[in-house]
Amino acid sequence: MSKWKDRTSYSRNEDLVSERVPRTWEIESPYLRIIVSRWIHGPGSWFLTCEAVECDRLDLNTDSAALAKTLALALVSARLTEMASSAAQMLKDEEAG
């Protein structure tokens, strides 16, 4: 079972603070790598990056990390379903000649 991991690059100053605040979350499987992160040019929101579905810094329009992670999984799942459907249709067309 995959779990979200904090992949934030903390500065030395942050290492001295007792409570660090994650800015980058990542979840992986053998075929997928999904990243939910803050972005300096989009304060107050979380962004989705997932190369497998051609997503690069998609604004998730939420300030909640928990909601952002849920939205990211839902969006990637929906996109993968669309991609699989498209491939199935291509195969059907190919077989039909």
JOLINSUL-V783318 format. One record per residue. N is the residue number from 1. RES is the residue in one small letter. PHI is phi in radians with two decimals (* if undefined). BURIAL is b if it has 24 or more other ideal C-beta (glycine too) atoms within 12 Angstrom, else e. D_LAST is the distance of its C-alpha to the last C-alpha in Angstrom with 2 decimals. Layout:
N:RES:PHI:BURIAL:D_LAST
N:RES:PHI:BURIAL:D_LAST
//
This chain:
1:m:*:e:41.09
2:s:-1.41:e:40.82
3:k:-2.32:e:43.71
4:w:-1.19:b:44.43
5:k:-2.17:e:46.68
6:d:-1.28:e:49.00
7:r:-2.01:e:47.97
8:t:-1.12:e:50.48
9:s:-1.57:e:52.31
10:y:-1.51:e:55.86
11:s:-1.34:e:58.63
12:r:-1.04:e:61.85
13:n:-1.09:e:63.63
14:e:-1.21:e:61.18
15:d:-1.12:e:61.88
16:l:-1.47:e:65.46
17:v:-1.44:e:64.51
18:s:-1.21:e:64.49
19:e:-2.06:e:61.59
20:r:-1.51:e:58.62
21:v:-1.86:e:55.96
22:p:-1.07:b:52.34
23:r:-2.11:b:50.27
24:t:-2.48:b:47.09
25:w:-2.06:b:45.32
26:e:-2.43:b:42.46
27:i:-2.33:b:40.37
28:e:-2.31:e:38.13
29:s:-2.38:e:35.75
30:p:-1.02:e:33.99
31:y:-2.01:e:31.03
32:l:-2.35:e:32.76
33:r:-2.37:e:35.89
34:i:-1.99:b:37.04
35:i:-2.13:b:40.15
36:v:-2.07:b:42.26
37:s:-2.56:b:45.08
38:r:-1.38:b:47.67
39:w:-2.44:e:47.43
40:i:-1.02:e:50.50
41:h:-1.56:e:49.03
42:g:-2.45:e:48.21
43:p:-1.09:e:51.29
44:g:1.51:e:51.35
45:s:-2.49:b:47.68
46:w:-1.94:b:45.26
47:f:-2.24:b:42.05
48:l:-1.77:b:38.79
49:t:-2.27:b:37.20
50:c:-2.69:b:34.11
51:e:-1.06:e:32.10
52:a:-1.04:e:29.17
53:v:-2.01:b:28.48
54:e:0.96:e:29.77
55:c:-1.93:b:32.98
56:d:-2.30:e:36.14
57:r:1.00:e:39.35
58:l:-1.32:b:37.97
59:d:-1.20:b:41.11
60:l:-1.54:b:41.37
61:n:0.93:e:44.28
62:t:-2.59:e:46.61
63:d:-1.71:e:49.76
64:s:-1.62:e:49.34
65:a:-1.11:b:47.97
66:a:-1.07:e:47.20
67:l:-1.16:e:45.21
68:a:-1.05:b:43.44
69:k:-1.14:b:42.29
70:t:-1.15:e:41.02
71:l:-1.08:b:39.21
72:a:-1.05:b:37.66
73:l:-1.09:b:36.25
74:a:-1.14:e:34.93
75:l:-1.15:b:33.30
76:v:-1.14:b:31.67
77:s:-1.05:e:30.48
78:a:-1.10:e:28.97
79:r:-1.16:b:27.26
80:l:-1.12:e:25.83
81:t:-1.10:e:24.53
82:e:-1.08:e:22.81
83:m:-1.14:e:21.32
84:a:-1.13:e:20.10
85:s:-1.10:e:18.55
86:s:-1.09:e:16.76
87:a:-1.12:e:15.45
88:a:-1.09:e:14.38
89:q:-1.17:e:12.45
90:m:-1.06:e:10.72
91:l:-1.11:e:9.91
92:k:-1.06:e:8.76
93:d:-1.11:e:6.41
94:e:-1.10:e:5.25
95:e:-1.19:e:5.31
96:a:-1.30:e:3.79
97:g:1.64:e:0.00
//
